[in-house]
Amino acid sequence: MLGKLIKNEIKMSAHMMMNIYVAAAVTIGIMLIAYAIDISWLSAMATIALFLIAMIALIITFVGVIANFYKTLYGQQGYLSFTLPVTSGQLLAAKAIVAFLWMIVSYAVSIGIMIWIYDYVTSLIGDNNITMIKMIISMFRSMPGAKAIKGYLVLLVFAVFIQLAFLISELFFSITFANTRVMQKLGAAGPIIVFFAIFIVAQICNFLLTNYVPIIVSPGENGLIFSFGSSMSAKDLSFGVTGVIFQLLVSVGLFFGTGWLMNHKVNIK
């Protein structure tokens, strides 16, 4: 049943999300045409538009996740959603998974657009790419081995995923908690108050844990090095994982808390 819920969630949200990606594809097409027929002003305008699309894609995804979650659970479709022959946990899991996927896609599209713009602009100004590659290679010669760098990059990607999960869990919990009988008195301000309250408390706890229980990961010659406190190995690349672990635990707690509220405390309008 979870698979069907996920499929339905993707169908419901795809229309709004895909519009921005279609706009990006059309803009890239205009850039290529302008470059081919040498219309500099059109190429410049398309480049600016594409940059704005990369920024807007993240905002639209963020707003879309919020709107879809609220509309389908606590808006006009709320009664229908809660009468489906599924558990609240399955509803929440489906929405969280789809929201996570859309956020990842939007980040990937935005990064891809930035890389495209960079390559496009450097080709227009005649930047020597070979020289640039040599400079990058020379920078990495003084860095740790390939195994350590790969492990470090995997850790960074994992940290980004955890941050996205943390953001989604905060959003879902805030909206759900704001729809309990007591919090509904605050109206539209309820979710905002709850979200920032959680955010502030989480940041304070994260700061304290990072400073008093620091777990540092640094790339070494033969792999990643875990240590407590600051590391002298590849100091510029040292990465604190205490905050990531904390965000992971809080995300799990918020998702479970959201599910409990959906089962016991939510007041459907």
N, C-alpha and C positions, 0 to 999 in steps of 0.2 A: 504493500500500500504506500510505503514511503516513496518508492520509485514513481508511482502515479502522481503523488502530490508534487514531487520535484518537477516532473514533466509539465504538470499544469501550471506551476509557478513560473517556469521558464516561458511558457506560451503567453501568460498574462503580462509579464514584464518585458517581453522581447520587443514589442512594438515601440515602446517609449525609448528603450535603450538602443535599439538598432538605428534610430534616426540620426543620432550623433555620429555613428560609424559610417553611415551612408554619406553624410555631409563631408566627413573626412576624405572618403574615397573620391567624391566628386571634386573636392578642392585639389587633391593631388592630381587628378586628371587635368584640371585647368592649369595647374602649374606646369605639367609636362607639355601641354599644347602650347602655352605661352613661351616656354623655353625653346620648343621646336621651331616655332615661327618667329622667334626673337621679338616678343612684345615685353619689354622690360617692366613697364608699369603694371601690367596685368600679373606678371610673375611675382612682383613685389607684393601686390595686394593679396594674391593667393597665399603667399608665404605667411603674411601677417594673419590672415584668416585661419590658416592651418594651425598656427601657434595658439590662437585664441581657442580653437576647437579642442586642442590638447588640454587646455586648462578647464574649459567648460565640461569636458567629458567626465572629469572627476566629480565636479559639482552636481551635474545631472544625475550621475549614478548615486551619489550620496542622498540627494533629495528623493530620487526614485525609490530607493530602499526604504526610506522613512515613510513615504506616501503609500507604497504598496502594503507595508506591514500594518499601518494604521487603518487603511481603507478596508482591507480584507478581514481584519480581526475585530476592530473596534469602531468601524464606520457602518455604512449601510449593509455591507456584506457580512457583518460580524455574526449575526444570528445563523446565517447559512453555514459559515465556516465552522462554528462550534457545534452544529448539529450533524456534521459529517461523521460517518462511522470510523473515526480515527481518534487517537489520543491527542491530548494537548501537546505532549512531547513530540509526536510525529509532525504535527502542524508547525511547531517551533523549529524542529530540525530541518524540515523542507525549506522554510523561509530563510533560515540561517545559511544553509548550504547554497541556495540560489543567490542570496545577497552576497555571499563570499565570492562566488564565481563571477558575478557581474563586477565586483570591485577589482578582482584580479585582472579581468579582461580590460577594464578601463585603465588600470595602471599600465598594463602591457601596451595598449594602444597609445597612450600618452607618451610613454618612453620611446616606442617605435616612431612616433611622429617627430619627437625631438631629435632622434638620430637621423631621420630622413631630412629634416630641415638643416641640420648641421652639415650633412654630406652635400646637400643641394647648394647651400650658401658657399661652402668651401670650394665647390666646383666652379661657381660663378666668379669668385675672387681669385681663382687660380692658385690656391694653396697647394704646396708641395706635399702630397699625401705620403710619399715615400720617406721624406725627411721626418715627417711626423711619426710614422711607424717606427723608424729607427730610434727616435727620441723615447718613445714609449718602451721599446725593448731595452734600451739602455737604463731606463728607470727601474725596470723589473729585475735587472741583473743583480742589483744590490739588495733585492728582497729575498725572503725565504723561498724554499723549494716549492715546486708546483703542487705537490700533495698537500702542503700546508695551506697554500692559497686557495685550492679547490675546497678544502674543508671549511676554510674561513668564509668563502662565498656562499656555501651551502648554509652555514650558520646565519649569515646575514639575511638570506632569503627566508629562512625559517623565522627569524625575528620579525620580518615584514609581515608574514602570515599571521603571527601571533598578535601583532599590533592591529591588523585588520579584524581578527576575531574579537579582540578586546573592544574595538570601536563598535562592532555590530552588537556584541553582547550588551554594551552600555546603552545603545540606542533602543534595543528591544526591551530591556529591563525598564528603562525610563518611561517608555510609552505605555508598557503594561502596568507599571506601578501607578502611573498617573491616571489610569482608568479603573482604579479601585474606588470604592464608594467615598472614602475620606478625601482622597486626592482630587476627585473630580470637581470639587468645589473651587479649585484653583483655575479650572478651565484650560485654555491653551497654554498658560504659563506653567502648568504642572510638569509636563515632560522636560521643559527647559530647566526648571529648578532642580528636578531630580538628576538630570544628566550632569549639570555642572557641579552638583553636590558630590556625586560619585567621582567625577573627574578630579575635583580638588582633593578629596580624601585619598584617592588612589595616588595622586602625584606626591602628596606628603609622605604616604607610606613608602612609595617607590624611592623617594629621596633618602629617607631614613635607612631603608634596607641597603640601598646602593652604597651609602657611606659607612655603615656599620657592619654589613655583611657582604663585602665586595667579592664577587667571583669574576675573575678576569680570564679571558681567552686571548691568546696571542699566537700567531703563526710562527713556528720554529723551523729548524732545518729539516726535521723528519716528521713533522705533523703539528697539530695544535697542542698548545701548552696551557693547561688550566692551573690557575693559581689564585690564592686569596690575597688581595691587596694589589698594589700596582705592580706591573711587570716591566722589566728592563729590556725584554726581547721584543724587537719590532714595536717600539713604544707607540709610534704613530698609528699602528694598526690594532692596538689593543682594544678589546671589545668586552664590555661588561654584560654578563648574562643574568645577573641578579634581577634586573628589571624585567627581562623576558620571562623568567620563571614566575615572577610575581604576577605579571599580566596574564600568563597562562592559567594560573590558579584562580585569579579573580574572574577571568572569562568563564571558566567552568562553573564557578559559584554563581555568577550572574545568570547563566543559561538555566541552571537548575532552579534558581530563584524565580526566574521568569515563568518556567513551567509550573512551579508551585502556585504562583499568583494566578495563572490562567485557570488552574483547576479549582482554586478555593476562594479567591478574592476579587476576581475581575467582575466589574459591573457593566454589562453590555447595554449600550444606549438603545 
